[in-house]
Amino acid sequence: MAKPPTTPPTATPTMLRRVNAGKVLGVLTRARVMTGTGLIEATGLTRATVHAVCNDLISMGWVVELDPGRTSVGRPSRRFEFNSHAGYVLGIDIGAAKTTVLVSDLRGETVAKAGRSAAGVKTPSERTEIVHQTVVEAVDSAGVTDAQILAAGAGVAAPVDRDGNILVDDEFWRRFDTGLAERLTELHGWPVLLENDANLATLGEHWRGEARNVDDLVVLLAGERFGSGLMDSGRLLHGSRGGAGEMVFLKLIEGVGDTHGIARIARENGTAAVADAAVHTSLRDLATDGEVTAEQVFRAAADGDKVAQGILEDIAGRTARVVATLGTLFNPELVVLGGAVAEAAAALLPDLEAHLARYTSTPPRVAVSSLGDAIVSVGAVRHALNHVEQHALDLELGCRPA
C-alpha cells in the first residue's frame, strides 16, 4: 500500500517570528545603523513585522535603538544598530612554537591580544595549559568575563574533521591534545570550534586579507612546514577526515621532496653556507653560534649578498613547483602566501612567477598576505563569528536588558 504524501510542517507564528528575526539580524550585523524603512526595503518584511522583530531583538540584547534624531516633517523614523558588544569571541592560534589569542567584539574588532611561547612544551596537555593561560591573560586584558564570551575559534597545525576531531596519524600532529576543545570548555564554559590552522588562515584572508571577493582560493602557510587551506566557490574544503590541503604529497613532487616550508629551508641552507669555510657570505657575520635565521637570509639578500640571493632563488623555484601543483589540482584564482614569513616572501614573487609560467599553462595569481602572523587568529575570529551569527537566537547574552 502506497504511503500518503508527507505533509510539510505548518509554519507557526513562533517559527515565522524566528525566521523574520534571523533576516533582520542578518542585515544589521553587516550594516552600521539602519532605519525601520531601510530594514523594510532590505528584508521585504512589513513595517509592523520589522518593528515587532526589532523590539524582540532589543529585549534579547542583540539590537539597540538609537535616538531618531530631528526631522522637520512627520514622525521621526526609528533607528536600529546591531549591538557589537552583546558578547565577545576569541580567535586562538595554537602553533607548535607559540599560542596567540585575540579577543574580538561581534563586528570582528580586536579588543585585546595575548601571546605565549610554547618553547619547552613536551606533552599535549602542557600545550593545552599554555593555551588556557594565554586565554586568561587575553580575557583579563580585555576586561571581559567568560560569561560574555559566546564562542572561540581555535586553529591547530593538524587535520581536523567536520566534527572537530584532530587526526593524529602523523608524529607532528600528535603534539596537539585531542581533547583540547572539551578541556577548554570545561575550564571556561564557552564552546570551542576547532579547525585546521590553514583553513582558518583561508577564512581570514577571505574576510580581511588579500582574498576579499575571491571565492576560489588557496592559502599556503609557508613557515616551518607547508600547509594549505582550500576554498572552492566560497566554501572550505575538508575532505572525509579533514585532510584536504595537507601537503604530504610534496614528498612525491620532483624538485620539492618534503613539506619543509620557506623559513626552514632558508634557515637550513643559510646555516649550511656559513659552515662551509670556502663560501664567502655576509651571513657569517650575522650568524649566532653558526646558526642563521630565515630573516637574516632575506636581509642579506636584500643587501646584495650573492649566496643569500642564490638561496632565495632556489626557494622561489621550489615554491613555484608547490604553487603550480596546487594550481593544477584545484585551479584557484588566487594563491596567497601566508604565515610568519609572508612579509619577507614578497621578495620571492618575481622569481616565483617566472618559474610558475613554465610549470603550468594556467598559473594562478600569487599574492603575499598582509595579515602577517595574525592570519590564523583572524580566521579563528571569523570562524567564531560565523557560529554566533548562525546560532544567535539560541544564545543567552550576559548583557540582556533587565
N, C-alpha and C positions, 0 to 999 in steps of 0.2 A: 504493500500500500504506500502510495507516494505521501511524503511528508508535506503538510501545508506550508506555504511560504512563510519565512520568518518575518515577523513584523518588526521594523526598526523601533528602538525605544522612543517614546514620546518626549519631545523637548519640553521639559518642565520649566516653570518660571525661574526656579533656582538655577537650573542649568543654563538658561538663556542669560540670566544676570551674570553668571560666571564667565560665559563666553564674551559678553559685552565688556566686562571689566578687563578681561585679557586684552581685548582690542584697544581700549583706551589707554591702559597701562603701557602696552607696547609702543604706542605713538609717543607717549610722554617720556619714556625712557630715552628716546632718541631726539627729543626736542628740548628746547630750553623752557620757554614759557609759552603756553597756548591759551587762547580764549575758548569759551564754550563753542563759539561759532567755528573756530578753527578745528576743534575736535569733531564737530558735526561733519564738516567737509572731509576730514581725514578718515573718519570711520564709517560714514554713511548712516550713522545712527540718528534717531530723532533727538530733538533738543531735550525733551523730558527724560529720555533714556540716558543721555550723556550726563545731565546734571545729577540724576539719581545715582549713576555709577560713580561719578566723581565724589559724591557725598559718602558713598561706601568706602572708596579708596582713601578718603581723608580720615575716616573713622578708623581704618586699619593702620594708618600711618604711612602709606605709600605715596600720598599726594598731599601737597599743601596748597591752600588757596591764598593768593596774593591780593593786595589792595587793588581794586579795579581801576584806580586812577580817575582822573577827572575827564568828564565828557560834556560837551555843550548841548548835545541833543539826546533825548531818550535815556533809558536806563543803562548804566554802565555795564559792559559785558564782564562776566566773571572770568578771572584769570587763574590758571592752574599750573603748577610746576611739580615735576617728579621730585620726591624727597630723596636726594642723593645721600643724605645722612641718616636714612631709615635703618641702615645697618652698614656693615663693612665686610670685605672679603680679603683673603690672604692669597698671595702668589708665592709659592715656595719652590725654590730651585735646589734640589738635593744632589749636588755634584759629588764626584769622587773626592775632590780636594777641598770643597767649600760649600756651605749652605747659605743661601740668601733668602730673606723673607721680605716681601713687600706687603704693607697694609694699604688698602685702597678703599675709597668710598665707592658708591654704586654707580658713579659715572666713570670709574676707572682712574681717578686722580690719586696719585700716591700721597698717603698721609704720613707714612713712616717707613724706614728701611733698616734692616739689621743684617749683619753677616758674621759668620764664624768659620774659622778654619777647621777642617776635618783631619789635619795632619796628625798622624799617630793613631788614628782610629783603626782598631783591629777587628772588631766584630760588627755585624749588622745592628745589634742592639745598642752599641755605643754610638753608632751613627744616628740612630733614632733619638737618642738622648741629646745629641748635638742639635738636631732639628728642634726638639722640644725647647731647649734653652734659647735658641735663636728666635723662635716664635714668641716666647715670653718677653724677650728683650724688645722685639718689634711692637708687640701689642702694648706693652708698658709705655714705650716711647710715643705711641700714637695717642695715649690717654684714653683707650677704649677697654672694654672688658670682653671676656669670652662670650658673654651673653649677647653682645652686639655683633659678633662675627656670625655671618649667615652661612658661609661655606669657605673652604680652602681648596685651591688647585695646587697640586704638587707634582713636580716632574722628577723622574729618575732616569739614569742612563742605562735603561734596560727595557726590553719589550714589555708592554702592559696590554693585556687583552681587554675586550669590551666590558668585562665585569670588574676591571680594576685589579686583576691579579698579575703579579710580576713573574715573568718567565725566568727561570733560574738554570737553564741548560748550560750556560757559559760561566766560567770561573769569575769573570769580571762582574757579571750580573748578580752573582751570589753575594756580592758585597752589600746588597740592599736588603733590608728587613722585609720579608714577605708579609709580615703583619703590621707594617708601618701605619697604614691608614687606620686600622682598628685601634692601635695603641694611641695615636694622636686624638682620635675621637673620644676614647676613654678618659684621656687626660684633660681635654678641653671642652668636649660636648658638641662641637660643630662637625659636620660631615667633611670628609677629606676625599677629594676626587683625584685619584692617582692616574697619571698619564706619562707616557714616554716623553723625555725631555725634547727630542727633536720635533715631535708632534706639537708640543706646546710652543716651541720656537716658531713653528709654522703658523699657529694661531696668532702669535704676537706680531709676526711680520705682516700677516694679512690684515690685522687690526690697526697697527700703528707704525708699521715699518715701510720698507721699500715696495711691498707687495699689495698695498691698498688698491682695490679694484682689479686685482689679478686673482682669478679663481682656479687657474691651472698652474700649480706652483710646486717647486721643490725647495726646501730649505736644507742646506748642507752645513751641519755643525762640523767644524774642521779644526778643532783644537788638538787634544791628545789623540783622539780617535775620531774617524769619520762616522757620522750618523746622519740620517736624513729623515725628514718629515715630508709626507706626500699629500698634496691636496688636488683633488680632481673635481672640477665644477663646483668649487666651494666646499667640498666635503673631505674631511680627513680620511685617509685610507689606513686601516688597521691590519687587515689580514685575519685569518682564522684564529691565530693565537697572539696577535699583537705584533707580529714580526715584520709587517710591511715596512720597508725603508731600512731594515737592518743591512749592514754593509759587509757581512762575512763573505759575500760573493766576490769581493775585491781580491781575495786570495787567488781567484781564478783569472783575473784580468792581467794580460801581458803589460808590463811596464808599471804595474802597481804592486800586486803581490801580497798585500796585507791591509789592515784597516788603520794603519798609523796616520794621524792627522798632520796638518801643516805645522803646528807648533812642535810636535815631536820630531818630525823629520828635520826641521830647521835646527833644532837643538842638537840632535844627534850628529848631523852632518857637520855642523859648526864645531862641535867638540872634537870630532874626528880630525878636522882640518888643523885645529890647534895642536893636537897630539903629534902631528906629522912635522918633524923639525924641518923638513925640506920645503914646506909650504910657507910662503910669505904672505901674511894677512894681519890686518889690524885687529882681528878678533882675538889674537893672543893677548893684546893689551887690555882687552875688555873682560877676558875670562877670569873667573874666580876659582882657584884650585883646579884649573884646567877645564872647568865646565863653562859652557856658553849657553845663554838663554836664546829663545826664539827672537825676543825683542832686540837683542844685541845683533843678531844676524841681519834683521831688517834694517836696523840703524846703520850698520856698517855698509850694507849695500847702497843705502841712500847717500852715504858719504863717499861712494865711489870705489869701495873695496871690491876687487875683481873676484876674489874667492867667494865672498858673500853673495855677489851678484850671480855667480855660477850656481850656487846652492839654490837661490830663488828661481833661476831659470829651470833647473831640474824639477823643483817643486811645482812650478807652473805647468810644465809638461805632464807631470804625474796627475795633478789635479784636473787638468783638461780631460784626461782619459776617464776620470771618475765622472765628471760632468757630462761628457759625451755618452757614457754608458747610461746614466740616468735619463739623459735627453732622449736616447733611442728607445729605452724601455717605456718611459712614461709620457714623452712628448709634452713637457711643460712649456708654458710661455716664458717662464722666468725661473732661474735658479739663483737663490740668494746664499752667499757665503756668510755664515754667522758664527757666533761664539767669541771667545776672548781675543782671538787673532784677527777678527773681522776688519778692524780699522787698518791694521798693518797690511792685510791681504789685498787692499786696494792696489798696492804696488805690483801685484801679480797679474792684474787684469789684462794689460796689453799682450803679454806673452801667452797667457791662458787663452785669450780669444783667438790669437793667431794659430795656436795648436788646434783649438776646437774646430775651426773651419776645415781642418784636414781629416778629422776623425768622424765627422757626421755631416750629412748633407742638409740636415735640419737643426742647426745649432740653436739652443735656447739663448735668450738674452741672459746675461750674467750680471749680478749686482752684488754689492757688499752691504751688509746690514748696517743700519745707523743706530741700532739698539744696543750695540756693544755687548758687555757681559750681562746685561739685564734681559736679554732676548727670551730666555726661558721663563723667568719670573713674570715678565709682562704677559707672556702667553698663558701662564698659570692664572693670573688675574682674570684674563678673558674667559678662561675655562670656568672659573668660579662664577663669574658674572652670568655666563650662559645658563648655568644651573639655577641661579637665583631668579633670572627672568622667566625661566621655564616653570618654576615651582612657586612663584611669588605669592599666589593666592592661598597657598598651603602653609606659608611660613608665618610664625608668630614673631612680631617685631618687639624689641625691647623698648622702642620709643613710642609705642602705640599710645595715642591720646587717652587721658583718663575719661 
